Amino acid sequence: MALPQTELEEDEFGNKLMDALNNTALGMGIAIGDYMGLFTAMSTLDEPSTSNEIASKAGLNERYVREWLGIMVTGRVVIANKGDSTFKLPKKTTPNFSHLDLKVLLTSSNGCSC
């Protein structure tokens, strides 16, 4: 990537950096959710659930689950209902997330032995 030469290019460069940081944080949140079993826990709950219910199902501290849910809602991975403070996975993604194994995905899809 060439260094920015004009003010417009500097704005574009700044936006690209911000997008990269936001996507990195979201990716880390997805990896944490997979590792800690949060997607699996959410996929087994029949109804939209509170952060306390999700934490209980996953065997985790509610405060940290609430923080994680904030990242997932901001990244549009999880749907929040502000009226009753419940959360759910979109129906179309539930099968994908409940069987997500990032270790397999990262090591097998590109031949990397990370």
C-alpha positions in Angstrom: 0.0 0.0 0.0 1.5 3.4 -1.0 1.7 6.1 1.5 -1.2 8.7 1.3 -0.4 11.7 -0.8 -3.5 13.9 -0.4 -6.0 14.7 2.3 -8.6 12.5 0.7 -6.2 9.6 0.5 -5.4 10.2 4.2 -9.1 9.9 5.1 -9.4 6.7 3.1 -6.2 5.3 4.7 -7.6 6.2 8.2 -10.9 4.5 7.4 -9.1 1.3 6.2 -7.1 1.2 9.4 -10.3 1.7 11.5 -12.0 -1.1 9.6 -9.1 -3.4 10.1 -9.1 -2.8 13.8 -12.8 -3.3 14.1 -12.7 -6.5 12.1 -9.8 -7.8 14.2 -11.8 -7.2 17.4 -14.8 -8.9 15.9 -12.7 -11.8 14.8 -11.2 -12.1 18.2 -14.7 -12.0 19.8 -15.8 -14.8 17.4 -12.8 -16.9 18.4 -13.4 -16.3 22.1 -17.1 -17.3 21.6 -16.1 -20.5 19.9 -13.4 -21.4 22.4 -15.6 -20.7 25.4 -18.6 -22.5 24.0 -20.8 -19.5 23.8 -22.1 -20.1 20.3 -22.9 -23.7 21.2 -24.7 -22.6 24.4 -26.8 -20.0 22.5 -27.7 -22.5 19.8 -29.2 -24.8 22.4 -31.4 -22.2 24.0 -34.9 -22.3 22.4 -35.9 -18.7 23.1 -34.0 -15.4 23.1 -32.1 -15.3 26.4 -30.6 -12.9 28.8 -26.8 -12.6 29.4 -27.3 -14.4 32.7 -29.1 -17.3 31.0 -26.4 -17.6 28.4 -23.7 -17.4 31.0 -25.4 -20.0 33.1 -25.7 -22.4 30.1 -22.1 -21.9 29.2 -20.8 -22.1 32.8 -19.3 -18.6 32.6 -19.3 -15.3 34.5 -22.3 -13.2 33.4 -20.3 -9.9 33.3 -17.8 -11.3 30.7 -20.6 -12.8 28.7 -22.4 -9.5 28.7 -19.2 -7.8 27.4 -18.8 -10.4 24.7 -22.5 -10.0 23.7 -21.9 -6.3 23.2 -19.1 -7.1 20.7 -21.2 -9.6 18.9 -24.2 -7.3 18.7 -22.0 -4.4 17.4 -20.6 -6.7 14.8 -24.1 -7.9 13.9 -23.4 -11.5 14.7 -25.9 -11.7 17.5 -29.4 -10.0 17.6 -30.3 -8.0 20.7 -33.8 -7.2 21.9 -33.4 -4.0 23.8 -36.9 -4.2 25.2 -36.2 -7.2 27.4 -32.4 -7.4 27.2 -32.4 -10.7 25.5 -30.1 -12.0 22.8 -30.3 -14.7 20.1 -28.3 -16.0 17.1 -29.9 -15.4 13.7 -31.7 -18.6 12.7 -29.8 -19.0 9.4 -26.5 -18.9 11.2 -27.3 -21.1 14.2 -26.2 -24.4 12.6 -23.0 -22.9 11.4 -22.0 -21.4 14.8 -23.1 -24.4 16.8 -20.7 -26.6 14.9 -18.0 -24.0 14.5 -14.5 -25.3 15.2 -12.0 -22.5 14.4 -9.0 -24.8 15.1 -10.0 -27.1 12.3 -11.1 -24.2 10.1 -7.8 -22.4 10.5 -5.5 -25.4 10.1 -7.3 -27.3 7.3 -8.7 -24.7 4.9 -5.4 -23.2 3.8 -2.9 -25.9 4.5 -1.4 -23.9 7.4 -0.1 -25.9 10.3 -0.6 -23.0 12.7 
